[in-house]
Amino acid sequence: MKTDEVTVILGAASGMGRAVAVTFAHSGRLILADRDESALKLAVEELSEAGASAEGVVCDITDVGDLKRVAEAAGPFRSLVLTAGLSPTMAPAERIYEVNLRGTALVLETFTPLVSTGSAGVCFASTAGHMADFSAYAPVFDDPLAGGLLDRLHAIGGDAVDDPHWAYMVSKNGVQRLVRRYAKAWGQLGGRLTSVSPGIIDTPMGRQEMAAQPFMANIVEDTPLQRQGLAQEVARAAHFLCSDEASFISGCDLLVDGGYIGASGF
Ligand SMILES: NC(=O)c1ccc[n+]([C@@H]2O[C@H](COP(=O)([O-])OP(=O)(O)OC[C@H]3O[C@@H](n4cnc5c(N)ncnc54)[C@H](O)[C@@H]3O)[C@@H](O)[C@H]2O)c1
């Protein structure tokens, strides 16, 4: 990547977003966005001290005005990585749909007009989005910005929709589908769009879920590589997907899960 290129990272203040920022540190100008102002400030300071050109924009990805400010700071971009998201123990189901599903759609709506030849984007989904058949939710995934999101989800999934674990799985499958759909618009503008689905990764979120959900230890045990992943390992996958090495890869999801989904029969 050239030194004058712009990389936008949404969710850059912690975990995998932070690792993505380190991986892209010397690829050009970094626009780091996160809703956590103090952690974002720290990330910008650390990257700047390491010689990166980094700028922070406080942004909640569910707020259109915030996203516009990030887009204005960035302009036409080379790479965009969306890691911001909420896990089951972090919020009630409604907010999980709001951030993971509607937030992803808002990011894609805001940044698609800034795609140009060579642009590439990666949205963070999850192995959770591979663990059931979510095809009944397709009409919602194809229009998550229409009003009454929760009502429309209830009409399909009933009471299960209010379970934060189900909300996480549904919303992450929705991210994968949104990426497949928006890849067409990005392709027409000369860009590529993909998603990654991490397995259990050792980040603040990963540690919180491991502590709250004992069954997650079984997932690690059933993972062919027999361990959790590291944030840098997923960041490197995102870097590859944004690079010219991935020039014919678009509209698909990459599992970065140590082989868990393949081995688990889902
Ligand atoms: N850690 C895992 O085991 C794991 C596994 C699969 C998928 N994922 C997904 O990967 C992504 C990154 O996870 P992580 O482990 O790095 O999480 P993390 O909690 O360590 O970091 C997430 C960052 O996103 C920010 N964020 C949350 N909601 C936001 C919003 N509305 N607007 C702007 N910023 C917001 C947080 O402030 C935080 O800095 C998430 O989308 C998560 O669902 C994580």
The ligand as a MOL file (V3000), in Angstrom:
LIG
                    3D

  0  0  0     0  0            999 V3000
M  V30 BEGIN CTAB
M  V30 COUNTS 44 48 0 0 0
M  V30 BEGIN ATOM
M  V30 1 N -13.2670 -11.4150 20.4360 0
M  V30 2 C -13.8990 -12.4310 19.8830 0
M  V30 3 O -13.7820 -13.5750 20.3670 0
M  V30 4 C -14.7510 -12.2320 18.6560 0
M  V30 5 C -15.1720 -13.3670 17.9630 0
M  V30 6 C -15.9170 -13.2220 16.7990 0
M  V30 7 C -16.2470 -11.9740 16.3490 0
M  V30 8 N -15.8450 -10.8620 17.0410 0 CHG=1
M  V30 9 C -16.2060 -9.5580 16.4870 0
M  V30 10 O -15.0340 -8.8440 16.1720 0
M  V30 11 C -15.2410 -7.4440 16.3710 0
M  V30 12 C -14.1670 -6.8850 17.2970 0
M  V30 13 O -14.2260 -7.5700 18.5210 0
M  V30 14 P -13.1660 -7.3320 19.6950 0
M  V30 15 O -13.0130 -8.6260 20.3580 0
M  V30 16 O -12.0050 -6.6030 19.1600 0 CHG=-1
M  V30 17 O -14.0580 -6.3810 20.6640 0
M  V30 18 P -13.6440 -5.2500 21.7120 0
M  V30 19 O -14.8380 -5.1030 22.5990 0
M  V30 20 O -12.3380 -5.5550 22.3090 0
M  V30 21 O -13.5180 -3.9480 20.7920 0
M  V30 22 C -14.6500 -3.4390 20.1220 0
M  V30 23 C -14.5210 -1.9430 19.9730 0
M  V30 24 O -15.6980 -1.4870 19.2950 0
M  V30 25 C -16.1430 -0.2990 19.9350 0
M  V30 26 N -17.5760 -0.1410 19.7370 0
M  V30 27 C -18.5860 -0.8930 20.2410 0
M  V30 28 N -19.7540 -0.4070 19.8510 0
M  V30 29 C -19.5070 0.6900 19.0970 0
M  V30 30 C -20.3180 1.6290 18.4110 0
M  V30 31 N -21.6570 1.5660 18.4620 0
M  V30 32 N -19.7120 2.6000 17.7080 0
M  V30 33 C -18.3660 2.7040 17.6780 0
M  V30 34 N -17.5350 1.8670 18.3260 0
M  V30 35 C -18.1160 0.8550 19.0220 0
M  V30 36 C -15.7800 -0.4780 21.3990 0
M  V30 37 O -15.7180 0.7780 22.0830 0
M  V30 38 C -14.4360 -1.1780 21.2950 0
M  V30 39 O -13.3800 -0.2490 21.2610 0
M  V30 40 C -16.6540 -7.3030 16.9400 0
M  V30 41 O -17.5300 -6.9610 15.8750 0
M  V30 42 C -16.9660 -8.6950 17.4560 0
M  V30 43 O -18.3470 -8.9740 17.4530 0
M  V30 44 C -15.1110 -10.9750 18.1830 0
M  V30 END ATOM
M  V30 BEGIN BOND
M  V30 1 1 1 2
M  V30 2 2 2 3
M  V30 3 1 2 4
M  V30 4 1 4 5
M  V30 5 2 4 44
M  V30 6 2 5 6
M  V30 7 1 6 7
M  V30 8 2 7 8
M  V30 9 1 8 9
M  V30 10 1 8 44
M  V30 11 1 9 10
M  V30 12 1 9 42
M  V30 13 1 10 11
M  V30 14 1 11 12
M  V30 15 1 11 40
M  V30 16 1 12 13
M  V30 17 1 13 14
M  V30 18 2 14 15
M  V30 19 1 14 16
M  V30 20 1 14 17
M  V30 21 1 17 18
M  V30 22 2 18 19
M  V30 23 1 18 20
M  V30 24 1 18 21
M  V30 25 1 21 22
M  V30 26 1 22 23
M  V30 27 1 23 24
M  V30 28 1 23 38
M  V30 29 1 24 25
M  V30 30 1 25 26
M  V30 31 1 25 36
M  V30 32 1 26 27
M  V30 33 1 26 35
M  V30 34 2 27 28
M  V30 35 1 28 29
M  V30 36 1 29 30
M  V30 37 2 29 35
M  V30 38 1 30 31
M  V30 39 2 30 32
M  V30 40 1 32 33
M  V30 41 2 33 34
M  V30 42 1 34 35
M  V30 43 1 36 37
M  V30 44 1 36 38
M  V30 45 1 38 39
M  V30 46 1 40 41
M  V30 47 1 40 42
M  V30 48 1 42 43
M  V30 END BOND
M  V30 END CTAB
M  END
